[in-house]
Every structure is written in structure tokens, then in C-alpha cells.
Amino acid sequence: MPILMVKAKPNSRVSSLSQQEDGTWLAQLKSPPVDGKANAELIELVARRFGCAKSAVSIKTGAGSKLKRVTVPD
């Protein structure tokens, strides 16, 4: 399973996921970082981008920080 390095930016105006030049991903999330709402939106964005089920995507590390390691299926 590949691991993505994702920098989360909660409370953004738009919801988007884009790859940066250094290979990391930038996730702009509309949700606030409260009660796991931003993490849930991040999982949904990653699943949609990679065409897999939300249950197949997981936050490996960094659930409480802006920099996260997210696993996606092959």
C-alpha cells in the first residue's frame, strides 16, 4: 500500500487535493479540525481522487496534526 504525505489545511474556502512539486499532497478542507470532521473529509477526498472505497483509505500517522501519512490501496 502506497503512503502519501499530506499537508492538511482545514477551514479552506474550497475542498481540493493537489500534488506539490516535492511529491507531497496538499489537501484544502472546508471542514474545521473539530471532532475528526477534517480527517473524514480528507479520507473522502483521497478516496475520490484515487477511485477507491473510503474504508480502504486510512490515516496512518498525524491524525491530530497538519502533516499526515495516509495509506491508499494499490
C-alpha positions in Angstrom: 0.0 0.0 0.0 1.4 3.4 -1.0 1.8 6.0 1.7 1.1 9.7 0.9 2.5 12.6 2.8 -0.5 15.0 3.1 -0.5 18.5 4.4 -4.0 19.4 5.6 -5.3 23.0 5.5 -8.7 23.0 7.4 -11.2 25.9 7.1 -10.3 26.5 3.5 -12.7 28.1 1.1 -12.6 25.2 -1.4 -12.2 21.5 -0.9 -9.4 20.1 -3.1 -6.4 17.7 -3.2 -3.4 18.5 -5.3 0.1 17.1 -5.6 3.0 19.5 -4.9 6.4 19.7 -6.7 8.2 17.9 -3.9 5.9 14.9 -4.1 3.7 15.7 -1.1 0.0 16.4 -1.4 -1.9 19.5 -0.2 -5.4 18.9 1.0 -7.6 22.0 1.3 -10.5 21.1 3.5 -13.7 23.1 4.1 -14.3 21.3 7.5 -12.9 22.6 10.7 -10.4 20.5 12.7 -13.1 19.6 15.3 -14.4 16.1 16.2 -12.5 14.5 13.3 -14.5 16.3 10.6 -11.4 17.5 8.7 -10.0 13.9 8.8 -13.2 12.5 7.5 -13.3 15.0 4.6 -9.6 14.2 3.9 -10.4 10.4 3.6 -13.3 11.2 1.3 -11.2 13.4 -0.9 -8.3 10.9 -1.2 -10.8 8.0 -1.9 -12.4 10.0 -4.7 -9.1 11.1 -6.2 -7.7 7.5 -6.3 -11.0 5.8 -7.1 -11.3 3.5 -4.1 -13.6 3.0 -1.2 -13.4 5.3 1.8 -12.9 2.3 4.0 -9.7 1.4 2.1 -8.1 4.8 3.0 -6.6 5.3 6.4 -4.6 7.9 8.3 -1.5 6.1 9.4 0.0 8.9 11.5 -0.7 12.5 12.2 -4.4 12.4 12.9 -4.0 15.3 15.2 -1.5 17.3 13.2 -1.4 19.1 9.8 1.1 16.7 8.3 -0.4 13.3 7.9 0.7 9.9 6.4 -2.3 8.4 4.5 -2.4 4.9 3.1 -4.2 4.1 -0.2 -4.7 0.7 -1.9 -2.7 -0.1 -5.0 
